[in-house]
Every structure is written in structure tokens, then in C-alpha cells.
Amino acid sequence: MSTTGANADPLAALGSLPGVAESVESVRKAVDRVYGHRIMRRRSNEITSEAALRGARGSAALSGADWALEEVRRRTDFSGDEEAHTVGAALRLTAEAGQLLSIWRQSPLRVLARLHLVAAAGQEDTVGRPRQDGEPVDEPLVELPLPDATEVAGRLEGLSQLIIAGGSAPALVTAAVVHGELLALRPFGTHNGLVARAAERIVLVGSGLDPKSVCPAEVGHAEPGRAAYLAALEGYVSGTPEGMATWIAHCGRAIELGARESTAVCEALQRGAA
């Protein structure tokens, strides 16, 4: 996404794309329904914890580790194969995201470095820093042209400046751009998808749209499957108005599905079934 040009707030300009305002309103209504549930007034911490677990499961599934929810819930050792490492990384990132909210608006690049450090768990020499020219990227499920290190550095800096400056863009738009830009750039050697989705979560919570983190967008990204997720991402990478609007709408629908998931959890708790 270009961050230059005459418009001082390019993220706000995306809010005027066809269908985006409708997505923003639909997301707001879905989030409000969860927060208005009577269970949220008494047991919101339980909903937050369950949303974190389900969000981590969804994010791991999009990175190739599609485990059943109950397997994620019961497992305590994630030191086995590659899928176990991925699920463990997703769980760590979900827990870490909530600790980084106060830093995000002042130093988003520092937060991204921290997220990668947590995801990689010190397993790589390149952990916590953007890749350099010639360094490989292990993100096999995202088959898109890979920007070179110079472009990555410039676009990361541009994204950082937009976050620090703030603006009038809806939270959905900002979250979608952060998520899409990180997946398009794949700035780290590994775990870019997990980091991108954790950063999206930080934006949604920190913006006040979902302050209790009970609407796990990762669930909604995973539900239609990886093919639909990657097809929407291609729209973002295209940079066209239609492609950007498609990606933002996809992210909006993901939040709605996450909200629906937590509403179902509220209903189960109300019935005494969970």
C-alpha cells in the first residue's frame, strides 16, 4: 500500500471505497451484540480467555496447523513437530498481544519485532528483525511476489508513521491494512502470518472497537478456509480500489464471525453448557 501522495490520511481515504462503510457498520453491530449480552456483564474474563484460545487455533490453522479446538485446549507441550511449534507460537502471540497495547501507537516497529521474537521463541539467528537481501522466507502458504529488503524497510517505516500519526480511519480499515501489509511484505524470515494476525488483534483492541478482545478475527479468517483468505489477500496486494475494498470486507466479515463465535460461547455459558 502506498503511503505517499496528496491525501494526508490515506487510511481514511480507504473508508470511502465502495462497500467499506457498510462493512464498518456491520462490524460495529456485530461487536455491540456481543458486548450487550448479559453474560458479558458478569463473566467477560471467561469470554476473553475462550476467545484467545479460539483465535490462536484459527491463526495456527491458517499457518498450516489445523488442530481441533479441544486438542489445543488440552495440550501443554508444543515442542514436538512443526505443527506443534506453530500452535504454540500462536498461543504465545495471543497472550503477548494484550501486553503490547500501550507501546503500539508509540513504536509499532518495536511491537512487531517483539511479536516475532515471541513467535520464533529464539529459534533463529534472524529473530526479531526484518530480513535482509538474500535471506530466505519460510511462509509456504503465501505464494505472492516477495518484495526485496529495501522495499520492505521503506514500507514498514511508512506503515509505522501512519500508526503513530493516527487519523480518522475506522478501526476495521486500519486493522485490515496492518494485516494485509505485513502479509504482503513478509518482513521476517518466519511466522509472518501469525505476526500479521496478532498485529490486527492489537489494532482492534487498542482502537476501542473490541477492548476486551472477545471478537477473535482469526476465527473468522480461518472459517472460510485458506483459499478464500489468500484470494482476498491477493486483492490487497493488487493495490486496486476493488481489491482493497474486497480485502477490507473480508476482514470485516472475519470480525463478525469472531463476534458470532463469542456470542455462541455466551449462550452456552448462559445455558450452563460451558
Phi and psi in degrees as GROMACS dihedral restraints (atoms count N, CA, C in turn):
[ dihedral_restraints ]
;  ai    aj    ak    al  type     phi  dphi    fc
    3     4     5     6     1   -75.0    20    10
    4     5     6     7     1   136.5    20    10
    6     7     8     9     1  -113.1    20    10
    7     8     9    10     1    18.1    20    10
    9    10    11    12     1  -115.0    20    10
   10    11    12    13     1   168.6    20    10
   12    13    14    15     1   126.4    20    10
   13    14    15    16     1  -175.5    20    10
   15    16    17    18     1   -73.1    20    10
   16    17    18    19     1   -29.1    20    10
   18    19    20    21     1   -75.0    20    10
   19    20    21    22     1   121.6    20    10
   21    22    23    24     1   -72.6    20    10
   22    23    24    25     1   -17.3    20    10
   24    25    26    27     1  -132.7    20    10
   25    26    27    28     1    78.3    20    10
   27    28    29    30     1   -62.8    20    10
   28    29    30    31     1   -27.9    20    10
   30    31    32    33     1   -67.0    20    10
   31    32    33    34     1   -40.0    20    10
   33    34    35    36     1   -63.3    20    10
   34    35    36    37     1   -35.3    20    10
   36    37    38    39     1   -62.2    20    10
   37    38    39    40     1   -32.7    20    10
   39    40    41    42     1   -64.9    20    10
   40    41    42    43     1   -25.6    20    10
   42    43    44    45     1   -65.6    20    10
   43    44    45    46     1   -16.4    20    10
   45    46    47    48     1   -94.1    20    10
   46    47    48    49     1     0.6    20    10
   48    49    50    51     1   -65.8    20    10
   49    50    51    52     1   151.2    20    10
   51    52    53    54     1   -55.5    20    10
   52    53    54    55     1   128.4    20    10
   54    55    56    57     1    87.6    20    10
   55    56    57    58     1   -14.4    20    10
   57    58    59    60     1   -70.2    20    10
   58    59    60    61     1   -43.6    20    10
   60    61    62    63     1   -59.1    20    10
   61    62    63    64     1   -38.7    20    10
   63    64    65    66     1   -66.1    20    10
   64    65    66    67     1   -38.8    20    10
   66    67    68    69     1   -64.2    20    10
   67    68    69    70     1   -42.3    20    10
   69    70    71    72     1   -60.0    20    10
   70    71    72    73     1   -44.9    20    10
   72    73    74    75     1   -67.3    20    10
   73    74    75    76     1   -40.1    20    10
   75    76    77    78     1   -64.5    20    10
   76    77    78    79     1   -39.7    20    10
   78    79    80    81     1   -63.4    20    10
   79    80    81    82     1   -45.6    20    10
   81    82    83    84     1   -58.6    20    10
   82    83    84    85     1   -42.9    20    10
   84    85    86    87     1   -64.8    20    10
   85    86    87    88     1   -40.7    20    10
   87    88    89    90     1   -64.8    20    10
   88    89    90    91     1   -42.9    20    10
   90    91    92    93     1   -65.2    20    10
   91    92    93    94     1   -43.0    20    10
   93    94    95    96     1   -60.6    20    10
   94    95    96    97     1   -34.9    20    10
   96    97    98    99     1   -63.3    20    10
   97    98    99   100     1   -41.2    20    10
   99   100   101   102     1   -65.2    20    10
  100   101   102   103     1   -49.1    20    10
  102   103   104   105     1   -67.2    20    10
  103   104   105   106     1   -21.8    20    10
  105   106   107   108     1   -86.1    20    10
  106   107   108   109     1    -4.9    20    10
  108   109   110   111     1   -69.5    20    10
  109   110   111   112     1   140.8    20    10
  111   112   113   114     1   -61.9    20    10
  112   113   114   115     1   -30.9    20    10
  114   115   116   117     1   -63.4    20    10
  115   116   117   118     1   -33.2    20    10
  117   118   119   120     1   -64.2    20    10
  118   119   120   121     1   -24.0    20    10
  120   121   122   123     1   -75.5    20    10
  121   122   123   124     1   -21.8    20    10
  123   124   125   126     1  -117.5    20    10
  124   125   126   127     1   -26.2    20    10
  126   127   128   129     1  -136.6    20    10
  127   128   129   130     1    37.9    20    10
  129   130   131   132     1   -63.9    20    10
  130   131   132   133     1   -31.5    20    10
  132   133   134   135     1   -62.9    20    10
  133   134   135   136     1   -36.0    20    10
  135   136   137   138     1   -67.7    20    10
  136   137   138   139     1   -38.6    20    10
  138   139   140   141     1   -66.5    20    10
  139   140   141   142     1   -40.7    20    10
  141   142   143   144     1   -61.1    20    10
  142   143   144   145     1   -45.3    20    10
  144   145   146   147     1   -63.2    20    10
  145   146   147   148     1   -42.6    20    10
  147   148   149   150     1   -68.1    20    10
  148   149   150   151     1   -38.1    20    10
  150   151   152   153     1   -63.6    20    10
  151   152   153   154     1   -38.0    20    10
  153   154   155   156     1   -63.1    20    10
  154   155   156   157     1   -44.3    20    10
  156   157   158   159     1   -63.4    20    10
  157   158   159   160     1   -46.4    20    10
  159   160   161   162     1   -69.6    20    10
  160   161   162   163     1   -35.0    20    10
  162   163   164   165     1   -65.2    20    10
  163   164   165   166     1   -43.1    20    10
  165   166   167   168     1   -62.4    20    10
  166   167   168   169     1   -41.7    20    10
  168   169   170   171     1   -60.4    20    10
  169   170   171   172     1   -43.4    20    10
  171   172   173   174     1   -64.6    20    10
  172   173   174   175     1   -42.1    20    10
  174   175   176   177     1   -65.1    20    10
  175   176   177   178     1   -42.7    20    10
  177   178   179   180     1   -62.2    20    10
  178   179   180   181     1   -39.0    20    10
  180   181   182   183     1   -60.1    20    10
  181   182   183   184     1   -40.4    20    10
  183   184   185   186     1   -68.9    20    10
  184   185   186   187     1   -19.5    20    10
  186   187   188   189     1   -99.5    20    10
  187   188   189   190     1    14.5    20    10
  189   190   191   192     1   101.3    20    10
  190   191   192   193     1     0.5    20    10
  192   193   194   195     1  -115.4    20    10
  193   194   195   196     1    80.5    20    10
  195   196   197   198     1   -90.5    20    10
  196   197   198   199     1    78.6    20    10
  198   199   200   201     1   -90.6    20    10
  199   200   201   202     1   153.5    20    10
  201   202   203   204     1   -66.0    20    10
  202   203   204   205     1   147.6    20    10
  204   205   206   207     1   -56.7    20    10
  205   206   207   208     1   -43.5    20    10
  207   208   209   210     1   -67.4    20    10
  208   209   210   211     1   -28.7    20    10
  210   211   212   213     1   -68.1    20    10
  211   212   213   214     1   -41.2    20    10
  213   214   215   216     1   -63.6    20    10
  214   215   216   217     1   -39.5    20    10
  216   217   218   219     1   -66.3    20    10
  217   218   219   220     1   -40.4    20    10
  219   220   221   222     1   -86.2    20    10
  220   221   222   223     1   -24.2    20    10
  222   223   224   225     1   -71.8    20    10
  223   224   225   226     1   138.0    20    10
  225   226   227   228     1  -118.2    20    10
  226   227   228   229     1   -18.2    20    10
  228   229   230   231     1  -112.4    20    10
  229   230   231   232     1   118.0    20    10
  231   232   233   234     1  -116.6    20    10
  232   233   234   235     1    30.8    20    10
  234   235   236   237     1   -99.2    20    10
  235   236   237   238     1    11.8    20    10
  237   238   239   240     1   -81.7    20    10
  238   239   240   241     1  -116.4    20    10
  240   241   242   243     1   -82.9    20    10
  241   242   243   244     1  -173.9    20    10
  243   244   245   246     1   -62.9    20    10
  244   245   246   247     1   -38.7    20    10
  246   247   248   249     1   -63.3    20    10
  247   248   249   250     1   -41.1    20    10
  249   250   251   252     1   -62.4    20    10
  250   251   252   253     1   -41.3    20    10
  252   253   254   255     1   -60.6    20    10
  253   254   255   256     1   -40.5    20    10
  255   256   257   258     1   -65.2    20    10
  256   257   258   259     1   -45.3    20    10
  258   259   260   261     1   -63.5    20    10
  259   260   261   262     1   -42.9    20    10
  261   262   263   264     1   -60.8    20    10
  262   263   264   265     1   -41.2    20    10
  264   265   266   267     1   -63.4    20    10
  265   266   267   268     1   -41.6    20    10
  267   268   269   270     1   -63.0    20    10
  268   269   270   271     1   -41.4    20    10
  270   271   272   273     1   -65.3    20    10
  271   272   273   274     1   -42.1    20    10
  273   274   275   276     1   -63.9    20    10
  274   275   276   277     1   -41.2    20    10
  276   277   278   279     1   -65.6    20    10
  277   278   279   280     1   -40.8    20    10
  279   280   281   282     1   -61.5    20    10
  280   281   282   283     1   -40.6    20    10
  282   283   284   285     1   -68.9    20    10
  283   284   285   286     1   -39.3    20    10
  285   286   287   288     1   -71.8    20    10
  286   287   288   289     1   -32.9    20    10
  288   289   290   291     1   -54.9    20    10
  289   290   291   292     1   -40.3    20    10
  291   292   293   294     1   -66.7    20    10
  292   293   294   295     1   -19.0    20    10
  294   295   296   297     1   -87.8    20    10
  295   296   297   298     1    -6.2    20    10
  297   298   299   300     1  -111.9    20    10
  298   299   300   301     1     6.3    20    10
  300   301   302   303     1   -60.7    20    10
  301   302   303   304     1   -41.1    20    10
  303   304   305   306     1   -72.2    20    10
  304   305   306   307     1   -19.9    20    10
  306   307   308   309     1   -90.5    20    10
  307   308   309   310     1   -27.9    20    10
  309   310   311   312     1   -54.1    20    10
  310   311   312   313     1   -49.5    20    10
  312   313   314   315     1   -70.9    20    10
  313   314   315   316     1   -22.4    20    10
  315   316   317   318     1   -91.4    20    10
  316   317   318   319     1   -34.8    20    10
  318   319   320   321     1  -150.0    20    10
  319   320   321   322     1    72.9    20    10
  321   322   323   324     1   -61.8    20    10
  322   323   324   325     1   -32.9    20    10
  324   325   326   327     1   -67.5    20    10
  325   326   327   328     1   -35.0    20    10
  327   328   329   330     1   -63.9    20    10
  328   329   330   331     1   -39.8    20    10
  330   331   332   333     1   -65.4    20    10
  331   332   333   334     1   -43.6    20    10
  333   334   335   336     1   -61.8    20    10
  334   335   336   337     1   -40.6    20    10
  336   337   338   339     1   -62.0    20    10
  337   338   339   340     1   -41.5    20    10
  339   340   341   342     1   -65.0    20    10
  340   341   342   343     1   -42.1    20    10
  342   343   344   345     1   -60.4    20    10
  343   344   345   346     1   -42.5    20    10
  345   346   347   348     1   -67.3    20    10
  346   347   348   349     1   -38.3    20    10
  348   349   350   351     1   -59.4    20    10
  349   350   351   352     1   -44.6    20    10
  351   352   353   354     1   -66.3    20    10
  352   353   354   355     1   -42.3    20    10
  354   355   356   357     1   -65.2    20    10
  355   356   357   358     1   -45.1    20    10
  357   358   359   360     1   -78.1    20    10
  358   359   360   361     1   -19.5    20    10
  360   361   362   363     1    53.4    20    10
  361   362   363   364     1    38.2    20    10
  363   364   365   366     1    70.1    20    10
  364   365   366   367     1    19.1    20    10
  366   367   368   369     1   -84.8    20    10
  367   368   369   370     1    -5.6    20    10
  369   370   371   372     1  -131.6    20    10
  370   371   372   373     1   152.3    20    10
  372   373   374   375     1   -71.0    20    10
  373   374   375   376     1   -25.4    20    10
  375   376   377   378     1   -96.2    20    10
  376   377   378   379     1    13.9    20    10
  378   379   380   381     1   -63.3    20    10
  379   380   381   382     1   137.7    20    10
  381   382   383   384     1    79.6    20    10
  382   383   384   385     1     8.9    20    10
  384   385   386   387     1  -139.9    20    10
  385   386   387   388     1   151.1    20    10
  387   388   389   390     1   -62.3    20    10
  388   389   390   391     1   150.3    20    10
  390   391   392   393     1   -68.1    20    10
  391   392   393   394     1   156.6    20    10
  393   394   395   396     1  -108.2    20    10
  394   395   396   397     1   165.9    20    10
  396   397   398   399     1   -56.2    20    10
  397   398   399   400     1   134.4    20    10
  399   400   401   402     1    91.8    20    10
  400   401   402   403     1   -13.8    20    10
  402   403   404   405     1   -82.9    20    10
  403   404   405   406     1   135.3    20    10
  405   406   407   408     1   -74.0    20    10
  406   407   408   409     1   160.2    20    10
  408   409   410   411     1  -122.2    20    10
  409   410   411   412     1   123.4    20    10
  411   412   413   414     1  -100.9    20    10
  412   413   414   415     1    86.6    20    10
  414   415   416   417     1  -141.5    20    10
  415   416   417   418     1    67.7    20    10
  417   418   419   420     1   -64.3    20    10
  418   419   420   421     1   -22.1    20    10
  420   421   422   423     1   -84.7    20    10
  421   422   423   424     1    -8.8    20    10
  423   424   425   426     1  -111.8    20    10
  424   425   426   427     1   101.1    20    10
  426   427   428   429     1  -104.5    20    10
  427   428   429   430     1    74.6    20    10
  429   430   431   432     1  -126.9    20    10
  430   431   432   433     1   157.4    20    10
  432   433   434   435     1   -53.4    20    10
  433   434   435   436     1   136.5    20    10
  435   436   437   438     1   -99.3    20    10
  436   437   438   439     1   116.0    20    10
  438   439   440   441     1   -62.9    20    10
  439   440   441   442     1   150.4    20    10
  441   442   443   444     1   -76.6    20    10
  442   443   444   445     1   171.0    20    10
  444   445   446   447     1   -62.6    20    10
  445   446   447   448     1   -34.8    20    10
  447   448   449   450     1   -65.6    20    10
  448   449   450   451     1   -44.1    20    10
  450   451   452   453     1   -64.6    20    10
  451   452   453   454     1   -40.8    20    10
  453   454   455   456     1   -58.1    20    10
  454   455   456   457     1   -48.1    20    10
  456   457   458   459     1   -61.2    20    10
  457   458   459   460     1   -43.5    20    10
  459   460   461   462     1   -66.1    20    10
  460   461   462   463     1   -42.5    20    10
  462   463   464   465     1   -73.3    20    10
  463   464   465   466     1   -33.8    20    10
  465   466   467   468     1   -63.2    20    10
  466   467   468   469     1   -41.8    20    10
  468   469   470   471     1   -64.3    20    10
  469   470   471   472     1   -41.2    20    10
  471   472   473   474     1   -62.9    20    10
  472   473   474   475     1   -42.3    20    10
  474   475   476   477     1   -63.1    20    10
  475   476   477   478     1   -42.7    20    10
  477   478   479   480     1   -59.6    20    10
  478   479   480   481     1   -43.4    20    10
  480   481   482   483     1   -63.3    20    10
  481   482   483   484     1   -38.4    20    10
  483   484   485   486     1   -64.1    20    10
  484   485   486   487     1   -42.4    20    10
  486   487   488   489     1   -65.6    20    10
  487   488   489   490     1   -44.8    20    10
  489   490   491   492     1   -65.5    20    10
  490   491   492   493     1   -39.8    20    10
  492   493   494   495     1   -68.9    20    10
  493   494   495   496     1   -27.3    20    10
  495   496   497   498     1    71.9    20    10
  496   497   498   499     1  -163.5    20    10
  498   499   500   501     1   155.5    20    10
  499   500   501   502     1  -170.8    20    10
  501   502   503   504     1  -102.3    20    10
  502   503   504   505     1     5.5    20    10
  504   505   506   507     1   -65.1    20    10
  505   506   507   508     1   142.1    20    10
  507   508   509   510     1   -60.4    20    10
  508   509   510   511     1   152.6    20    10
  510   511   512   513     1   -57.2    20    10
  511   512   513   514     1   -37.8    20    10
  513   514   515   516     1   -57.9    20    10
  514   515   516   517     1   -45.1    20    10
  516   517   518   519     1   -64.6    20    10
  517   518   519   520     1   -47.4    20    10
  519   520   521   522     1   -61.7    20    10
  520   521   522   523     1   -44.8    20    10
  522   523   524   525     1   -62.6    20    10
  523   524   525   526     1   -41.6    20    10
  525   526   527   528     1   -64.8    20    10
  526   527   528   529     1   -40.2    20    10
  528   529   530   531     1   -68.2    20    10
  529   530   531   532     1   -43.9    20    10
  531   532   533   534     1   -59.3    20    10
  532   533   534   535     1   -48.3    20    10
  534   535   536   537     1   -61.0    20    10
  535   536   537   538     1   -51.3    20    10
  537   538   539   540     1   -64.9    20    10
  538   539   540   541     1   -41.2    20    10
  540   541   542   543     1   -64.7    20    10
  541   542   543   544     1   -41.4    20    10
  543   544   545   546     1   -67.7    20    10
  544   545   546   547     1   -36.2    20    10
  546   547   548   549     1   -73.0    20    10
  547   548   549   550     1   -35.3    20    10
  549   550   551   552     1   -66.3    20    10
  550   551   552   553     1   -39.7    20    10
  552   553   554   555     1   -81.4    20    10
  553   554   555   556     1   -35.8    20    10
  555   556   557   558     1    44.0    20    10
  556   557   558   559     1    65.9    20    10
  558   559   560   561     1   -71.3    20    10
  559   560   561   562     1   -17.9    20    10
  561   562   563   564     1  -108.2    20    10
  562   563   564   565     1   165.2    20    10
  564   565   566   567     1   -70.1    20    10
  565   566   567   568     1   -26.3    20    10
  567   568   569   570     1  -147.9    20    10
  568   569   570   571     1   170.1    20    10
  570   571   572   573     1    60.3    20    10
  571   572   573   574     1    24.1    20    10
  573   574   575   576     1   -64.8    20    10
  574   575   576   577     1   -39.2    20    10
  576   577   578   579     1   -63.6    20    10
  577   578   579   580     1   -45.0    20    10
  579   580   581   582     1   -61.7    20    10
  580   581   582   583     1   -42.4    20    10
  582   583   584   585     1   -65.9    20    10
  583   584   585   586     1   -42.2    20    10
  585   586   587   588     1   -61.2    20    10
  586   587   588   589     1   -42.5    20    10
  588   589   590   591     1   -72.9    20    10
  589   590   591   592     1   -31.8    20    10
  591   592   593   594     1   -67.6    20    10
  592   593   594   595     1   -38.3    20    10
  594   595   596   597     1   -65.8    20    10
  595   596   597   598     1   -38.7    20    10
  597   598   599   600     1   -59.0    20    10
  598   599   600   601     1   -43.6    20    10
  600   601   602   603     1   -59.3    20    10
  601   602   603   604     1   -43.5    20    10
  603   604   605   606     1   -59.4    20    10
  604   605   606   607     1   -43.2    20    10
  606   607   608   609     1   -63.0    20    10
  607   608   609   610     1   -45.4    20    10
  609   610   611   612     1   -64.8    20    10
  610   611   612   613     1   -38.8    20    10
  612   613   614   615     1   -75.7    20    10
  613   614   615   616     1   -48.2    20    10
  615   616   617   618     1   -66.2    20    10
  616   617   618   619     1   -26.0    20    10
  618   619   620   621     1   -74.4    20    10
  619   620   621   622     1   -16.7    20    10
  621   622   623   624     1    93.1    20    10
  622   623   624   625     1    -4.0    20    10
  624   625   626   627     1   -65.2    20    10
  625   626   627   628     1   -42.5    20    10
  627   628   629   630     1  -134.7    20    10
  628   629   630   631     1    67.2    20    10
  630   631   632   633     1   -63.1    20    10
  631   632   633   634     1   -26.6    20    10
  633   634   635   636     1   -94.0    20    10
  634   635   636   637     1     2.8    20    10
  636   637   638   639     1    54.7    20    10
  637   638   639   640     1    54.5    20    10
  639   640   641   642     1  -112.6    20    10
  640   641   642   643     1     6.4    20    10
  642   643   644   645     1  -120.2    20    10
  643   644   645   646     1    76.2    20    10
  645   646   647   648     1   -68.3    20    10
  646   647   648   649     1   101.8    20    10
  648   649   650   651     1   -60.9    20    10
  649   650   651   652     1   -27.9    20    10
  651   652   653   654     1   -58.4    20    10
  652   653   654   655     1   -35.4    20    10
  654   655   656   657     1   -60.6    20    10
  655   656   657   658     1   -45.8    20    10
  657   658   659   660     1   -70.9    20    10
  658   659   660   661     1   -31.5    20    10
  660   661   662   663     1   -67.0    20    10
  661   662   663   664     1   -36.7    20    10
  663   664   665   666     1   -79.6    20    10
  664   665   666   667     1   -31.0    20    10
  666   667   668   669     1   -57.8    20    10
  667   668   669   670     1   -44.4    20    10
  669   670   671   672     1   -74.8    20    10
  670   671   672   673     1   -10.5    20    10
  672   673   674   675     1   102.1    20    10
  673   674   675   676     1   162.1    20    10
  675   676   677   678     1   -64.7    20    10
  676   677   678   679     1   -34.7    20    10
  678   679   680   681     1   -61.7    20    10
  679   680   681   682     1   -43.9    20    10
  681   682   683   684     1   -67.0    20    10
  682   683   684   685     1   -38.8    20    10
  684   685   686   687     1   -61.0    20    10
  685   686   687   688     1   -48.4    20    10
  687   688   689   690     1   -71.2    20    10
  688   689   690   691     1   -32.3    20    10
  690   691   692   693     1   -64.4    20    10
  691   692   693   694     1   -41.4    20    10
  693   694   695   696     1   -66.2    20    10
  694   695   696   697     1   -38.9    20    10
  696   697   698   699     1   -61.7    20    10
  697   698   699   700     1   -37.0    20    10
  699   700   701   702     1   -59.2    20    10
  700   701   702   703     1   -33.3    20    10
  702   703   704   705     1   -62.6    20    10
  703   704   705   706     1   -43.0    20    10
  705   706   707   708     1   -61.5    20    10
  706   707   708   709     1   -48.0    20    10
  708   709   710   711     1   -62.8    20    10
  709   710   711   712     1   -30.0    20    10
  711   712   713   714     1   -62.7    20    10
  712   713   714   715     1   -29.5    20    10
  714   715   716   717     1    75.4    20    10
  715   716   717   718     1     0.7    20    10
  717   718   719   720     1   -78.3    20    10
  718   719   720   721     1   154.9    20    10
  720   721   722   723     1   -56.2    20    10
  721   722   723   724     1   -41.2    20    10
  723   724   725   726     1   -65.4    20    10
  724   725   726   727     1   -42.4    20    10
  726   727   728   729     1   -65.9    20    10
  727   728   729   730     1   -42.5    20    10
  729   730   731   732     1   -63.8    20    10
  730   731   732   733     1   -42.7    20    10
  732   733   734   735     1   -63.3    20    10
  733   734   735   736     1   -38.4    20    10
  735   736   737   738     1   -63.0    20    10
  736   737   738   739     1   -43.7    20    10
  738   739   740   741     1   -65.3    20    10
  739   740   741   742     1   -43.6    20    10
  741   742   743   744     1   -62.9    20    10
  742   743   744   745     1   -42.2    20    10
  744   745   746   747     1   -63.1    20    10
  745   746   747   748     1   -39.5    20    10
  747   748   749   750     1   -60.7    20    10
  748   749   750   751     1   -45.4    20    10
  750   751   752   753     1   -64.7    20    10
  751   752   753   754     1   -37.7    20    10
  753   754   755   756     1   -62.9    20    10
  754   755   756   757     1   -44.0    20    10
  756   757   758   759     1   -63.5    20    10
  757   758   759   760     1   -35.2    20    10
  759   760   761   762     1   -62.7    20    10
  760   761   762   763     1   -41.9    20    10
  762   763   764   765     1   -64.6    20    10
  763   764   765   766     1   -41.6    20    10
  765   766   767   768     1   -60.7    20    10
  766   767   768   769     1   -42.3    20    10
  768   769   770   771     1   -67.0    20    10
  769   770   771   772     1   -36.3    20    10
  771   772   773   774     1   -64.1    20    10
  772   773   774   775     1   -40.4    20    10
  774   775   776   777     1   -64.1    20    10
  775   776   777   778     1   -40.4    20    10
  777   778   779   780     1   -61.6    20    10
  778   779   780   781     1   -39.5    20    10
  780   781   782   783     1   -60.6    20    10
  781   782   783   784     1   -45.4    20    10
  783   784   785   786     1   -72.0    20    10
  784   785   786   787     1   -30.4    20    10
  786   787   788   789     1   -62.3    20    10
  787   788   789   790     1   -40.7    20    10
  789   790   791   792     1   -63.9    20    10
  790   791   792   793     1   -37.7    20    10
  792   793   794   795     1   -64.2    20    10
  793   794   795   796     1   -42.7    20    10
  795   796   797   798     1   -58.5    20    10
  796   797   798   799     1   -43.9    20    10
  798   799   800   801     1   -63.8    20    10
  799   800   801   802     1   -40.1    20    10
  801   802   803   804     1   -64.6    20    10
  802   803   804   805     1   -42.1    20    10
  804   805   806   807     1   -64.2    20    10
  805   806   807   808     1   -38.0    20    10
  807   808   809   810     1   -65.2    20    10
  808   809   810   811     1   -34.7    20    10
  810   811   812   813     1   -81.7    20    10
  811   812   813   814     1    -9.2    20    10
  813   814   815   816     1    80.4    20    10
  814   815   816   817     1    19.8    20    10
  816   817   818   819     1   -95.8    20    10
  817   818   819   820     1    -2.0    20    10
